[in-house]
Amino acid sequence: MPTVGLNAQLLSLGESYRGAGVSRYIFNLLTYLPQVNTGLSYLAFLGDARVRFPGWKQRVSRWPTQNPVSRIVWEQSAQPWAAWREKLDLLHAPVYVGPVVSPCPVV
């Protein structure tokens, strides 16, 4: 079964402005995507271990990815290795920035 990865580092469930926009988009992908296409396996890269979404395998970063500089370094260095290790067939980077070098296609 093909595996789709999602960079969900910017997911925020707080009431501040961080819980809007791209965070809402990520939340809806995590909530509904496994219901729409059951022929795929899903893996989310998260920054918060307290969050759980049915239908997703989850990997929580040990990096402090709430810090923008740390997140960018993680996206460009650790995420490609994680995508390779998890044997992803596709990686979705919802903030228009994916790793420059990736073992799989990035959208």
ROGUNU-198829 format. One record per atom (N, C-alpha, C): residue in one letter; atom name; x, z, y. Coordinates in steps of 0.05 Angstrom, whole numbers. Layout:
> a|CA|X|Z|Y
...
***
This chain:
> m|N|17|0|-24
> m|CA|0|0|0
> m|C|18|0|25
> p|N|14|-19|44
> p|CA|30|-19|68
> p|C|27|6|85
> t|N|49|14|97
> t|CA|48|39|114
> t|C|52|32|143
> v|N|34|42|159
> v|CA|35|39|188
> v|C|43|65|201
> g|N|63|64|218
> g|CA|72|88|232
> g|C|62|88|261
> l|N|57|111|271
> l|CA|47|114|299
> l|C|65|134|314
> n|N|77|126|336
> n|CA|91|145|353
> n|C|70|160|369
> a|N|64|184|361
> a|CA|43|200|374
> a|C|56|224|389
> q|N|81|220|398
> q|CA|95|241|413
> q|C|81|249|439
> l|N|66|231|451
> l|CA|53|237|476
> l|C|24|247|473
> l|N|17|254|449
> l|CA|-10|266|445
> l|C|-11|293|458
> s|N|-31|297|475
> s|CA|-35|323|487
> s|C|-65|330|486
> l|N|-71|353|476
> l|CA|-99|362|473
> l|C|-107|381|496
> g|N|-89|383|515
> g|CA|-94|401|538
> g|C|-114|389|558
> e|N|-123|406|576
> e|CA|-143|398|596
> e|C|-130|385|621
> s|N|-104|383|622
> s|CA|-91|372|645
> s|C|-92|341|644
> y|N|-80|328|664
> y|CA|-80|299|664
> y|C|-65|288|640
> r|N|-48|303|627
> r|CA|-34|293|603
> r|C|-52|288|580
> g|N|-76|300|580
> g|CA|-96|296|559
> g|C|-113|271|563
> a|N|-107|255|583
> a|CA|-122|231|589
> a|C|-105|206|582
> g|N|-116|183|589
> g|CA|-100|158|586
> g|C|-90|153|558
> v|N|-63|150|556
> v|CA|-51|143|531
> v|C|-55|165|510
> s|N|-57|190|519
> s|CA|-62|212|500
> s|C|-90|209|487
> r|N|-109|201|502
> r|CA|-136|197|491
> r|C|-136|173|472
> y|N|-121|152|478
> y|CA|-118|129|461
> y|C|-105|137|434
> i|N|-84|153|435
> i|CA|-70|162|411
> i|C|-89|180|395
> f|N|-104|198|408
> f|CA|-123|215|395
> f|C|-144|199|379
> n|N|-154|178|392
> n|CA|-175|161|379
> n|C|-163|145|356
> l|N|-138|135|359
> l|CA|-126|122|336
> l|C|-123|141|312
> l|N|-114|166|318
> l|CA|-110|185|297
> l|C|-137|193|284
> t|N|-158|194|300
> t|CA|-184|202|290
> t|C|-198|180|274
> y|N|-197|156|284
> y|CA|-214|135|272
> y|C|-200|113|256
> l|N|-174|108|260
> l|CA|-161|86|246
> l|C|-163|88|216
> p|N|-159|111|203
> p|CA|-161|112|174
> p|C|-189|106|164
> q|N|-210|111|181
> q|CA|-237|105|173
> q|C|-243|75|173
> v|N|-229|61|191
> v|CA|-234|32|195
> v|C|-220|15|174
> n|N|-196|22|167
> n|CA|-181|7|147
> n|C|-169|26|126
> t|N|-182|27|103
> t|CA|-173|45|82
> t|C|-152|32|64
> g|N|-145|7|70
> g|CA|-125|-7|53
> g|C|-97|-3|63
> l|N|-93|15|82
> l|CA|-66|21|92
> l|C|-60|51|89
> s|N|-35|57|89
> s|CA|-26|84|90
> s|C|-16|90|118
> y|N|-21|113|129
> y|CA|-15|119|157
> y|C|3|144|159
> l|N|23|141|178
> l|CA|41|163|183
> l|C|45|166|213
> a|N|41|191|223
> a|CA|43|196|251
> a|C|68|213|257
> f|N|82|205|277
> f|CA|105|221|287
> f|C|95|237|311
> l|N|93|263|307
> l|CA|82|282|327
> l|C|102|301|338
> g|N|96|312|361
> g|CA|113|333|373
> g|C|102|361|369
> d|N|78|363|358
> d|CA|65|389|355
> d|C|55|393|326
> a|N|65|414|313
> a|CA|58|419|285
> a|C|30|430|281
> r|N|18|439|303
> r|CA|-9|451|301
> r|C|-31|431|298
> v|N|-25|406|303
> v|CA|-46|385|303
> v|C|-47|373|275
> r|N|-72|369|265
> r|CA|-76|357|238
> r|C|-98|336|241
> f|N|-93|313|228
> f|CA|-113|291|227
> f|C|-116|281|199
> p|N|-140|282|188
> p|CA|-145|272|161
> p|C|-138|242|159
> g|N|-126|235|136
> g|CA|-119|207|131
> g|C|-91|200|140
> w|N|-77|219|152
> w|CA|-50|214|163
> w|C|-30|232|149
> k|N|-8|221|140
> k|CA|16|238|135
> k|C|28|243|162
> q|N|39|267|165
> q|CA|49|274|191
> q|C|78|284|190
> r|N|94|275|209
> r|CA|122|284|211
> r|C|125|295|240
> v|N|133|320|241
> v|CA|136|333|267
> v|C|166|333|275
> s|N|171|323|299
> s|CA|199|322|308
> s|C|210|350|313
> r|N|235|353|306
> r|CA|249|378|312
> r|C|260|377|341
> w|N|259|354|353
> w|CA|269|350|380
> w|C|248|360|400
> p|N|256|369|423
> p|CA|236|377|444
> p|C|225|352|458
> t|N|208|337|445
> t|CA|200|311|455
> t|C|179|313|478
> q|N|172|337|485
> q|CA|155|340|509
> q|C|172|335|534
> n|N|198|337|532
> n|CA|216|331|553
> n|C|221|300|553
> p|N|216|286|575
> p|CA|218|257|574
> p|C|245|246|565
> v|N|267|258|574
> v|CA|293|248|566
> v|C|297|252|536
> s|N|290|275|526
> s|CA|293|280|497
> s|C|276|261|481
> r|N|251|256|491
> r|CA|233|238|477
> r|C|245|209|476
> i|N|256|200|498
> i|CA|267|173|499
> i|C|291|171|480
> v|N|308|191|480
> v|CA|331|191|462
> v|C|321|191|433
> w|N|301|207|427
> w|CA|289|208|400
> w|C|278|181|393
> e|N|263|168|411
> e|CA|251|142|405
> e|C|272|121|399
> q|N|295|122|412
> q|CA|315|102|408
> q|C|336|108|386
> s|N|338|133|378
> s|CA|358|140|358
> s|C|346|151|332
> a|N|330|172|334
> a|CA|319|185|310
> a|C|295|169|298
> q|N|278|158|315
> q|CA|255|144|305
> q|C|262|120|287
> p|N|281|103|294
> p|CA|288|81|276
> p|C|296|91|248
> w|N|312|113|247
> w|CA|320|124|222
> w|C|295|135|206
> a|N|277|148|221
> a|CA|253|159|208
> a|C|236|136|198
> a|N|234|114|213
> a|CA|218|91|203
> a|C|231|79|178
> w|N|257|78|177
> w|CA|271|68|153
> w|C|267|87|130
> r|N|270|113|134
> r|CA|267|133|113
> r|C|239|133|101
> e|N|219|129|119
> e|CA|191|129|110
> e|C|182|102|99
> k|N|200|82|101
> k|CA|194|55|91
> k|C|170|43|105
> l|N|168|46|132
> l|CA|146|35|147
> l|C|146|5|146
> d|N|121|-6|144
> d|CA|118|-35|146
> d|C|113|-44|175
> l|N|103|-26|191
> l|CA|97|-31|219
> l|C|98|-5|235
> l|N|108|-6|259
> l|CA|109|18|276
> l|C|94|11|302
> h|N|74|28|309
> h|CA|59|24|334
> h|C|70|44|354
> a|N|80|33|377
> a|CA|90|49|399
> a|C|71|45|422
> p|N|51|63|425
> p|CA|30|59|445
> p|C|37|62|474
> v|N|62|67|480
> v|CA|70|71|508
> v|C|88|47|517
> y|N|85|25|504
> y|CA|99|0|511
> y|C|129|2|507
> v|N|139|23|494
> v|CA|167|26|490
> v|C|172|33|461
> g|N|184|15|446
> g|CA|191|20|419
> g|C|221|21|417
> p|N|232|28|394
> p|CA|260|27|390
> p|C|272|-1|393
> v|N|294|-3|406
> v|CA|307|-30|410
> v|C|315|-41|382
> v|N|325|-24|365
> v|CA|332|-32|338
> v|C|313|-18|319
> s|N|299|-33|302
> s|CA|279|-21|284
> s|C|280|-35|257
> p|N|276|-20|235
> p|CA|276|-32|208
> p|C|250|-47|202
> c|N|231|-46|220
> c|CA|205|-58|215
> c|C|194|-69|242
> p|N|174|-87|241
> p|CA|163|-96|266
> p|C|151|-73|282
> v|N|152|-76|309
> v|CA|142|-56|327
> v|C|122|-69|345
> v|N|98|-57|347
> v|CA|77|-67|366
> v|C|69|-45|385
***
